[in-house]
Amino acid sequence: MKDRATKILELLTQQKKADVSALAQAMGVSSVTMRKDLDALEAKGLIRREHGCAVLHSPDDLNSRLAYHYQRKQLIAKRASGLVADGETIMIENGSCCALLAEELCSNRRDVTLITNSAFIAGYVRGKPGAHIVLLGGMYQNDAQVMVGPMVAQGAAGFFVSRLFVGADGFSPDHGFTNSDHLRAQAVRDMAAQAEHVAVLTESEKFSRRGVVPLGLGRQVDALVTDSGLPGEARSLLEAEGVDILLC
């Protein structure tokens, strides 16, 4: 079921909505088995059922995004954790790879403090023994469970850290890393203003997409953590700008 669930989520991420019969055929199982799989995914809050169809719960819902390519994102998070030392204070932005990085740091580092605008991340790691969280205030976006708006900038201005970790929804050779929401993009810029370095955590498939809002981080990005599918053209471009590429 685990591998099949991942494939179901991948299809729904691409198509947004699919017939139960079409999903059963694509997975090579009966409609009865597919309905049981979908019931399990719905119980976890990852999808919702409509008459004869399955729909991804929300493209901004981090529970759904975490389940999509979970193992790949976990490897990215583990690789990125090598950039953080015991006793360090960092900033970390909302995103599925960032959530897994937070979990890794709270589980396997000592005395690391995470400053974040993500209520999801704060809740995601709350049971970990090393969870030291500073949650920035702001206007709450319900689906993404993230704080945005001018209060994020005001809260972040009280800190200066060595590194900010961010996610990305896409990449443009002309505009760099992109996002799908202008308020979240502004929150990233506000946090980046209080960090010496910025690392982007994202799967390589994001390099085939172009979000509508440039993150506008320029040469502040000095590290990219991604998987081995990173396109050669993007790698050459980023390395020419001095970005350290960390593959997993």
N, C-alpha and C positions, 0 to 999 in steps of 0.2 A: 504493500500500500504506500510506503514512504516514497519510493521512486515514482510511482504512478501519481501520487499527490503533487509532487514537484512538477511533473509534466502537465498535469491539469492546470496548475497555477501559471505555468509558462504559456500555455495556450490562451488562457483567459487574460493574461497580461497583454498578449498580442491582439486578441480579438475582442476583448472586453465582455463578450457575451457568447454563449455557445449552447446549442441544443444538447440535451442529455444523450439522445441517440447518436449524435455526431461525435460526442466525447467518447461514448462507449466504443464506437467503431474505431476511432483514432487510437484508443488504448488497447484494443483487442480483447475487451471484456464484455460481459452481458450488460444489458440495461439495468438489471437488478443490482449487480455489483457496482455499477457506476453510481446508482442512486445512494448506495451505502457509503461510497467514497465521498460523495458530495454532502451527505448528511454529516459526516465526520468533519469536513472542512467548514461547513456552516456552523457547527457547534463550537469550533475554534474562533469563529468570527472572521474567517478569511474570505468567505464568499457569501452570497445570499441566493436563495432559490426563488425562481419565478416559475410560472406554469410551463413545465417542459424544458426549462432553461436554467443555466447557472450564470451568475454575473459576479465579477470581481467586486468585492465590497466597496472599495474606493481606491483609486490610484495613489492617493495620499496616505492611506492607512498603513502605518509601519508594520503592523502584524502581517499583512499581505505581502509587503515588500521584503520582509525578513524571510518569509518562507520561500520566496523566489530566488533560486540559486544560493540557497542558504550555505552549503558547504564551501562554495567559491568565496562568498563574502566572509565566511569565518576565517579562511586562509588569509584574505586581505587584512582582516583585523589583527590576526596574529603577527603578520609581517609588520604592520604599522606600529604594533606595541613595542617593537624594538627601538622606536624613536623616543620612547619615554623612559626616564630613569626613576628609581625609587625616590620618593620625597618630592617629586616635581608637581607643580600646578600647571594645568593646561586648560585651554578652552576646546570645547567640542560642540559642533553644530548638529542639528537634527539630520537623521538619515539612517538607513538600515546598516550600512557598513560601520558608521559611527556608533550605532547602538551596540554592535558586536565588539567594537574596540573598547567601549566603556566597560562592557562585561568582562573582557579579557583583563583590562587594567585593574578592575576592582577585585578580580579573582586571583591575580598572579603578580601584582605589584604591591609594595608597601608604602603607605602614607602618600598616595597620589590623590590630589584634589582635582575634581572635574568641575569647571565652570561651563554651564550650558544654558541654552535657551529652550531646551527640549524637555517638556514635561514627561514625554514618553520615556526618554532615557533615564530620567530621575526615577521613574517608577520601575523601569526594566531592571535596574541594578540594586533596588532598595534592599534586597535580602542578602546581598553579597557582603562578606566581612570587611572588605576594604572600601566600601562605598562612602566617599566623602564628596558630597555634591553641593555646589552653589548654583541655585536655580535663578536665572535672570527673569525679572518680571516683564510684562508687556501684554499686548492684546493676544488672546488665546485663539488659535486656529484649531477647531475641534477635530477634524479628520486627521491632520498631521500631528496634533497634540504638541504644538510648538508655539513659543511666544514670539511676537513680531511687533514692530512699531517703535516709536521714539524711546519708550522706556527701556528697550533692550540696549540702545546706545548709552543711555544714562547709567544703567547698571554696569555695563561692560567698562565704562570709563573709569570705574573705581579700581581696575586691575591692569596689570601689564604682565604678560606671560611669554614664555619662550616659543610656544607653538599653539596654533589653532588647527584642528582637524575638521575638514568639511567634506560633504558629498557633492555630487554633480549629477544632473539629469542628461547632460549632453556636452558636446564639444564642437567648437567652430575654429578652423584655422585662422580666421580673421579676428574673432572676438574671444577666443579662449574658452574656458569652462562656462557652462550655462546652467540655468535653473528654469523652472516652469512657473515660478511665482515671484512677482516683483517685491513683495513684502519680505519673503524669506531671503531673497537675494540681498536686500538692503540690510537685513539682520546679519548676514554673513559679512558684508563690508564693514558694518559697525564693530563686529567682534574682531575682524582682521586688523582694524586700526589699533587694537590693543595687543597685538601679537607680533613678535619678532619674525616668526616664520609661519608659513601656511603649508599644510600637506593636504592633498586631495586624495580621498579614498573612493574608488569606483570600479565597477566591472568594465572590462574592455569593450563590451558591446555598446556602452554608452557613447563610444567614439563614432558610432554610425548614426547618432541622433544629434539634433540641434535644438536645444531648448530656446524658448522665446526671450529669455532675460539673461544677458551676460552677467556673470558674477562680478566682473570688473576688478579682479584682483591683481592683474598685471604681473609684474615680476616679484610680487610677494610670495607667489607659489614657488617653492623651491624643492618640493618633493611630490611625487605621484606614486601611490601604491595601488597596483592593479594586477590582473592576471596576465598570463603569457600570450593571450590573444590580442594584445595591444597592436594596432596597425603600425607598420613601419614608418609611414609618412608622419603620423602623429608623434611617434617616438622621436624621430629626427628633429621635428619642429620644436618639441619641448626641450630636448637635450641642447639644441642650439640656443635656447633661452636660459640655460643653466639649471634646468629642473633635473633633480636626481630621480631616476626611474627605479623603483623597487618592485620587482616582479615576484609572483608566488605561483 
